[in-house]
Amino acid sequence: MGAGDVYMRGHQLIGVAARQAGLFAAGSIPFMLQNVGTTISRALTTHMMAAFPTATFHFFSDTETWTDDVVHERLDPVNGFLRVPELPGLGVTLDREGVVLEPPSG
C-alpha cells in the first residue's frame, strides 16, 4: 500500500526472509534485515542482503559490541559498506577452540 519508504525485518529464519524478500521485490519495495549477533550473524545477513534484489537499505548487526567471537575473521565495514565474504559457506572460519560446547555452571 506504500505506507513506508523502507521496511525493516528482524531476526527472520532464512526461508521466511527469502519469502518476504520475494514479496518486497515484487513490489519494488526497499527493505533491510536486522540480525543482532556475532560475526556469524553478520556474515549470514551480509549474504542474504546481497542475494535479495531490493534489500538496499543499511542493516544493523551490533557485532562490534561482542567482546568474544567464535570465528577467526572480522567483518568490519569500510566507509559504511561490507564486502560479502568469498570463502566457502558463510565465508568465515570457525574457531573450534573458542566454541563452548557446554553451558557454564553456576
LUMBAMI-816898 format. One record per residue (C-alpha): z, y, x; residue in three letters. Coordinates in steps of 0.001 Angstrom, whole numbers, padded with zeros to 6 digits, always signed. Example, Ala and Ser with C-alpha at 12.3 -4.5 7.8 and 13.67 -1.06 7.14 Angstrom:
2
+007800-004500+012300Ala +007140-001060+013670Ser 
This chain:
106
+000000+000000+000000Met +000007+002246+003063Gly +003668+003120+002740Ala +004248+003199+006502Gly +002303+004250+009574Asp +003567+001296+011619Val +005819-001675+010894Tyr +008465-003424+012972Met +009039-007157+012684Arg +012055-008588+014403Gly +013174-011985+015616His +010395-013966+013966Gln +009568-017577+014700Leu +006133-017861+016312Ile +004490-019321+013193Gly +005963-016649+010918Val +004970-013898+013352Ala +001415-015281+013562Ala +001060-015375+009762Arg +002392-011840+009427Gln +000140-010667+012254Ala -002825-012040+010310Gly -001812-010041+007254Leu -001402-006878+009332Phe -004787-007486+010976Ala -006469-007988+007580Ala -005215-004567+006543Gly -005774-002895+009944Ser -002068-002070+009977Ile -000336-001463+013334Pro +002957-003213+013955Phe +005334-004222+016705Met +007721-007091+017378Leu +011355-006697+018355Gln +012908-009715+020062Asn +016074-008813+021942Val +016934-011159+024777Gly +016398-012161+028377Thr +013148-012240+030362Thr +012107-015389+028479Ile +012187-013419+025208Ser +010308-010551+026854Arg +007627-012928+028172Ala +007176-014569+024761Leu +006969-011215+022982Thr +004509-009886+025559Thr +002203-012856+024961His +002444-012525+021183Met +001790-008780+021256Met -001274-009344+023449Ala -002619-012000+021064Ala -002202-010090+017795Phe -005037-007594+017196Pro -003014-004845+015515Thr +000226-005288+017488Ala -000470-001974+019155Thr +002870-000213+018895Phe +005518-000433+021628His +008048-003247+021480Phe +011706-003482+022354Phe +013388-006435+024061Ser +016540-004946+025630Asp +016098-007209+028678Thr +017494-004601+031085Glu +020971-004855+029552Thr +021438-008516+030523Trp +023304-008997+033791Thr +022224-012620+034277Asp +018946-014349+033637Asp +017594-017876+033972Val +014173-017093+035432Val +013109-016050+038910His +010701-013284+037897Glu +011415-009936+036291Arg +009003-008384+033859Leu +009551-004683+034374Asp +007482-002054+032594Pro +005290+000187+034765Val +004543+003548+033175Asn +005654+002098+029846Gly +003397-000968+029981Phe +003991-004657+030710Leu +001390-006869+032276Arg +001018-010167+030433Val +002298-012924+032751Pro -000519-015153+034001Glu +001402-018181+035305Leu +001326-021350+033139Pro +003393-021415+029964Gly +005156-018147+029311Leu +004396-017063+032864Gly +007935-017177+034220Val +009656-019815+036352Thr +012926-021279+035086Leu +015868-021051+037490Asp +017259-024504+036797Arg +020440-023823+038770Glu +021112-020773+036603Gly +020868-022712+033352Val +024253-023630+031886Val +023993-026935+030051Leu +027482-026932+028638Glu +029236-024094+026822Pro +032108-022572+028771Pro +035525-023954+027844Ser +038275-021720+026807Gly 
